[in-house]
Amino acid sequence: MFSTQTNFHAALVAFTAGSATLAAAPASAADYYAGKSIDLLVGAPPGGGYDIYGRVVARHISRHIPGNPTIIPKNMPGAGSARAAGFISTIAPKDGTVIANIMPGAVMDPMLDPKAERLFDPTAVKYIGNVNNGVRVCVSGSQSKIKTFDDARTLKATFGGGQANDSTRDYGHLHRKTTGAKWDLVTGYKGTSDLAIALERGEVDGFCGFDWASVKSQKPNWVRDKVVNVIIQDAIEPLDELTKLGVPHIMTYVKDEPTRKVVELILSQQVFHRSFIAPPETPVEALKILRDAFDATMKDPQFLADAEKLRIDVAPLSGAKVQEVVQKLYQSPKDIVEKAREAISP
């Protein structure tokens, strides 16, 4: 049984007051959402990459849902999106009128951090779809003595990180444990927007776990004007775009097979980089409507034009496929999981 804190419930009770509900499943898909609205919870603070992705999907998906319900995006940050996922799993209506956009760390953390409170079961929620499989990077400020990843392996530095479940925290520790990075990690930042400000002010030398797509959409001047050095790319396979820029791949610094398996397990979360979920008890007919609408949105010329304008990457994965990937991840060998836990722990 997955539990939630008492104050978690209390803080969110008011949220449910405005949530739309459905009394019963109508006879046809066209009737199911007619005259209704869908709350889309963005499990991240306003202004960051996840907020951008959540809101662009919200702008376009209604056209592909029979009945054209109003989509209302609402930010619900906390615990690396686990707060939003926990709300979806426990308090939200279970009829498909509340969905969420969550970070992959929220899906992985119950497996990799046994001490963390489990606000939801990642294998039980229903996955609607995933917008892109991402590549993450570590960056350092132009004023920092860390110009390359080799510098980070020989010189002391201070890097920033977020809170539990946040890739900026987990990947900062990952590099310290597996690739020889020497930096000290200062955690507790609320998101990449705050970390970006800290970097630009010189409070930290840099940070890891920043989505490359978000760098391009949120901070296009960073690379163009050499505000930062992109020092390493984190993904199962290297991205040609970054390789051509001379950014080394993480596996360049992973020297043994056991460590490689650990790193691959942690990086596998990027396959479902920006997932949308529904409650575990979502009716089959509602889930099918949402999944079909999501798949259609990913091919929608208006959505793709909007994504291009925002400079965000789109490489979708169906909800059924994400569900399958998550189930397989939770069946990973126990020894690899234990080593992965150690790799991202403080």
N, C-alpha and C positions, 0 to 999 in steps of 0.2 A: 504494500500500500504506500502510495506516495503522499506525503503530508505537506501542508503549508503552514506558515506561521500565522498566529491569530491576527497579528497586526496587518499581515498581507491581505487577509480577507477583509478586515475592517476598512482598510484604506481604499478598497476597490468596490465596496458595496454600492457606493453612490454611482459608480460608472454604469452599473447594470440598469439603472432606472431608465436611461434613455435608449437602451438597446432594443431593437425590434425583435419581435418573436413571431413564430408561426404556430397556430394552434394545431394544425394537422396538415399532412401532405396532400395538396390538391391533386386532381386527377391527371393533370398534364404539366410538362416542364414549363410551358408558357405561363401557367397560372402560379407556379410555385413562388416566384419572387415578385409577381405583379403587385405594385403599390407598396413594396417593402424597401428597406434600406439595409445595407451591409456595413457594419463597422469593421474597418481594416486597422488593426493595431500594429503600429510600427515599433518594434522592440528596440528602438535606439533613439537617442536625442535628436531634436530638429537640426537640420543643416548638414548632417553627415551623409555618407554614401548610402547607407541603408534607408535613410529617410528619402533620399532622391529616388531610389529604386521603388520603394513602397508607393510613393505618391505618383510616379509615372504610370505604374500598373493601375493604380486606382483611377486615373484619368481615362483609361481606355477599356478596362475589362467589362464595364457595364454594357457596352454595345454588344457583347457576345454572350450575355446572360439573358435568356428569355424573360421578358417582363421588364428588362432594363432598370433594375433597382438602383437607387442612389448609393454610391460608394463613399463612405465617410472615413478618411484616414485620421487616426488619432495616435499620437506618440505615447508609448508606454515603455520608457527605458527602465533598466534595472537588471542587475545580475546577468549582464550580457545577453539580454532578450529572454532569459528564463522567467522573468516576472510576467511578461506578456504570454509566454507559453503556459505558465502556471494558471493564469487567468482563463485562458482558452480551455484548459483541461478541467477546471474546477467550478468556476463561477459563471462563465459566459453561457448564453443559450446554446443548446446543442443542435440547433436546427439549420445551421449554415448561415446565420445572419451575423455572426462574428467570426472573423478569421484573423490571422496574424502573419506578419513578415518577420522572420527571426534570423539571428546570426547562427552560423554552424557551430560555434563554440557552445551554444545552449544545448545543441543536440549531443555533442561529444562529452560535455562536462560530467554528466551523471556516470559515464563509464570511466572517465579519466581522473575524477576527483571524488573518491568515495566518502570523504568527510563533508562534502558540500551538501546542504539541504536540497533534497530533490523536489523541486516545485512541479515537475511533470515527468511523464514517462515518454521519452523520445520515440520508443517503438510503438506506442499506442496512438499518438496523435495521427491524424490523417493528412498526408502531404498532397497539396494541390498542384504544386509544380515548383520549379527552380529557374530563376531567370538567367543566371550565368555561372559557369565554373571559373573560379577566379585564380589569379596569381597575386600573391602578397609580396611585399618588398620591405626591406629595412632601408631607412634613409638617415642621413646625417646632415646637419646644417653646414652651410658653406663656411661659417666661422669656426667650425669644429676642427680639431686636429685629426679627426677620423675622416679620411678622404676615400678610403677603400676598405673592403672587408679584411684585408690583410692587416691594415692599421688597427682594426678592432680586435684583432687576435694578438696584438703586441702592445698596444697602448691602453692605459686605463681611461675610462670615460663613464659618463652618466647617461643612461638611456631612460626614457619614460615608458610607462605602461598603464593600462586601464585597470579595471576591477575584475572580479571573478568572471570566468567564461569569455573574457575579452581577448581577442587574438593578439592585441598589442602587449598584453601581459604574458600570455602563454608562449608566444613566439620569441619574446625577449628572453624568457627562461630557456626555451628550446635551444637557442643558439649558444647560450652559456653552457649548456649541458652536453651538446652534441657536436658543435663546430668550432669550439675554442674561443668564442668571443669573451673578452675580458671586462666588458662593461658591468657597472653596478646598475641595478634596475630599481627605479623609483616608481612605485605604482600608486593607483588611486585616482588617476585622471578620469574624467567622465566620458571621454570619447576622443575620436581623432581630431575633432575641431579644437578641443582644449590642448591636445598634444601638439597640434600644428602651431598654436599660439606660443606654447612653451618653447618649441624649437626655434621659432622666429625671434623670440626674445633672448635666446641663448640660455634659457633655464636648464635645458637638457641638450646633450650632443645630438640625440636622434631618437628614433623609435622604430620598432618592427611591427609586422602584422598589418601594415597599411595596404589596402587593396589597390593594385595598380590602376584599376578602372576608376577608383575614387581619386587617386592622385591626378589623373587626367581630367576628371570632371570638376573636382573641388579646387584643385591647385594647378591649373594648366601652366602658370608662370614658373612653378618650382623647377621644372626641368629646363624649360625654355630659357629662363634667366639665370640658371645655375644657382638657385636659392638653396638647393639640396644636392647631395650626392646620393644616387641610388646605388647602394653598396652590395646588395645580394637579392636574388629572387627566390621565393619559396613556392614550389609547386612540384607535383609528381614529375612533370616533364617541363623542361625549360621553354620559355616563350621566345619565339624568334625575334619579336620586336625588342625585347630587353637584351637578348643575346647580341643583337646588332649594335646596341648601345654600349656593349662591353660590360654588362652586368653579369657577374658569375652566378651559376646555379648552386643551390644549397648542397647538392650531392657532390660537388667538387671538394667539399670539406668533410664529407662523411667517408671514413676510411675502412670501416669494417661492416660485414654483412648484418650482424645483429643490430647495430645502430641504424643501419639503412632501413631495416624492417620497422623499427620504432618510428623513425622520421616519416616513413611512408604512411603508417597508420595515422599519425597526427595530421599530415597533409591531406589525407583522403577526404577530410571534411570539406575541402574546397570544391569537391565534386558537386555538393549541394550548397553552394556558396550563399545564395540568397533565396531561401525557401519560404514558401507560403503554406500555412497549416490551417487545419480546421479541427474542432474538438474530436476526441476519440469516438463519441457516440453519434457523430453526424450521420443522418440517414443516407442510405446508399444513393437514392435519387438526387439528393442535394449535392453530395460529393461528386457525382458524375457531371452534374451541371457545372459545378465550379471547375473541375478538371478540364472539361471540354472548353469552357470559356477561357481558361488560362492558356491552353494550347493554341486556341485561335488568336488570342491577343499577341502571343509571341510571333505570329506570322502577319499580323496586321500592319499594313504599310504606314498607317498613321502613327501607330505605336513605335515602329522602327524609325520613322523620321524624327519623332520626338526624342527617342534614345540617342540618335546621331547628333541631334542639336545639343543634347546635354552631355555629349561625349562619354556615354556609358556603354559598356560592352553587353551584348546579348548572345548567350550561348545556352539555350534552354534545355531543361530535362523534365520529362513528364512526372506527374505526381506518383504514378505507379512505380516508375523507375527509382525515384528518390526513396520511396517506401522500401523497395527491395534492397537498395544500397545500405540504408540505415539498419535494416534487419541483419544483414551480413556483417556489418561492422560490430554489432553487439554479440556476434558469435566468434569474434577474434580470439586467438589463443591467449590464455590467461597470462602466460609469461611475457608476451609482447605487450599486453595491456598494462601490466605492472611496470614494465620498463618505461612505457610511454607516460604513465602517471609521474614517475620520477623525473622525466625529462622536462615537464612543464611546471613542476612544483617549485616554490621559492627555495 
